[in-house]
Amino acid sequence: MYKHFFKRLFDFLISLVALLLIGWFLAVVSIFLHFANKGAGAFFFQERPGKDGKIFKVIKFKTMTDERDENGNLLPDEKRLTKVGKFVRSTSIDELPQLINVLKGDMSLIGPRPLLVQYLPLYSAEQARRHEVRPGITGWAQCHGRNAISWTEKFKLDVWYVDHCTLWTDIRVIWITVMKVLQRDGISQEGQATTTAFNGNN
């Protein structure tokens, strides 16, 4: 009952209240990022697969500039990540605009993180089960290593959540996520601005 009805109601109410309470804060962050990103904008929109693989546009704060090299190619992430962007990312503030995705029904507060569309054909049948539920702003994998663990382990944790989606599990995820954010734990893999790309094997 929770997974198929109350979870969506819970998501809608919490995201609506949260947006009403922190709307002013999101506006302030937007202004800071606009200038820090050297005119590249404060928001980042990208297509991601949601429940049942349905594509939607995820909304995040943009934490990098659009600076390019002499050949017109984007510079590496670590060179485009600004000081303001680094702070916004390390505190997970960059995820807050996804409350709009939750309100719309594209996402849930808790669920497997929405990944890149190009990863879809790389998943095994078992890994693809992560799309049986709405993707979340945070999830079981984020509570157990975030970007510091391997893709294989992340997908195992995502599928575990699909099979154990209860109110109690979601409460645990929220609590652990808050602790992780305060500790700024597991934000990136060693030597990476965030994490390495998934290639079907890692």
N, C-alpha and C positions, 0 to 999 in steps of 0.2 A: 504493500500500500504506500509506504513512504517513497520508495524508488519511483513509482509510476504516477504519484499524485502530489503528496505532501512536499516532496523535495522541490518541485517546480514552484509551488506556492511559497515555500520558505525562501527560495532564491529570489523570487519577484519582490517580496516584501522587504527583505534585508537589503537588496541592491537599491530599491527605491528610497528607503530611509537613509541609507549611506550616501547616496548622491545628493539628497537634500541637505544633509549635514556637512558634507565636505566639498560641495560645489565651489565655494569660495576658494578653498585651498587648491583645487585643481586648476582654477583660473590663474592663481598666483604662480603655480609651477609652470603653466603654459607660457606665461610672460617671460620667466627666467630662461626657459628652454629655447624660446624663439630667438633671443639674443645670443645665447651660448652656442646655438647651432648655426650661427652665421647666416641667418635667413633661410635655413633649410626647413623651417617649420617646427611646430611643437608636437605634432602627432604623426604616428606611423600607422598606415593601413596596409594590411596584407591578407591575401586569401589564405584561408586555412580550412582543413576538413573538420566538420563537426560530427554530430550524431549521424550514424549510418553513412558517413563519408560525405554528407552534404556540405558544399563549399559556402563559406561566409567570409566576411571581412572582419578580421580582428582589429581592435583599436588599442594602441599602446602609446605611451609618451615616447617621442623620438629622442634618443640619447646620443646620437652621433651626427656629425656634420656630413655633407655630401661631397667632401673634398676628393679630388681625383689627381692622378699622376699626369705626367706630360703626354701620355697616350690616351687619356680620357677614361682610364680605369679607376674605379673606386679604390682609395687607399685601404690598407688592412684595418679591420675593426678597431684594434688597439690604438691606431693612430688617429682615428676619427672620433673616438670616444672622448667627450669633453669632461672637464672636472665636474661640472654641474651634472652632466649625464651619468658619470660614474657614481655620484652620490645618489641620484634618483634610482639608478639600477640596483645599487648595493642595498638600499633600503626597501626595494620592491615597489617604490612609488610608481614606477613605470607601468605596473600592472593595473593600477586603479581605474584607468579609463575603460577597462574591460567590464566594469560594472554596467556600462551601457549595453554591452553584448549580452550580459546576464538578463538585464531588464527586457531586452528584445526576444530572448529565448534561444539565442545562438549558443550560449554557454550556460554553465552552472557555476556556483561559487566553488564547489568541490568536484573534481573529476580529472581525468588524464589531461595533461596540457595539450592544447591544439598545436600540432607540428606543421611542417611545410607540406604543401600539396605534392611536391615531387617525391616525397617519401612513400606515398601510397602504394606504388607497385613493388616496393622493396620489403614490405611486411610479410611475415609468414602468416598463415591462417590464424594461428594463435595470437600473434601480435596485433593483427587487425581487429581482434575482439575489443580493443580499447575504444573503438568507435561505436560500441553498443550503448554507450551512455553519452550525454553531453560532455564536451570538454570543460575543464574548470580553470578558474584563476589560480587555484592551487590544488594539489592532489596528494595521493598517498606516496608517489615517488618523490615529490618535493619535500615530504617529511622525512625521507630516508636517503638523503644525499643530494637532492636537487641536481645541479649541473656537474657535481663532482663524481658521480657514479657512471658506469658504462651504460650504453643504450640498451644492451641486453637486459641488464638489471632493471632499468627504468620500465621497460615493457612488461617484465614479469610483475612488477609492482602495480602497473596500470591495470593489468588483467586481474590481479588479485582484488583490486578495488571494485572492478565490474562485478565480481562474484560476491563481494561483501559490502555492498552499498546499503548502509543503514544510517539512521540518525546518529547512533552512537559513534559509528566510524567517522561521520562527518564532523561531529563535535571534537573528536580526537585530532582530526586533521587540522581544524581551525586552531586548536590550542598549540599543537606542535609547530604549525606554520608561524604563529606569532612569536614563539620562542626562537625559531630559526632566523626570522627577520631581525629580531632584536640582537641576535648574535652575529648576524650577517654571515651565516654559515652555508657553505656549499654553493656559493654564487657562481663560481666558474671552475672549469677544469684547470689544472696546473698548466701555465704557459698560454692560456686562451683567455680572450675577453669574455666569452660565455662558455661555449662548449664546441667540440668538433662536430662536423656534419655526419649524419647517419648515412652509411653506404651499403647497408644490408647485412654487414658482417660484424660491425663493432658493437 
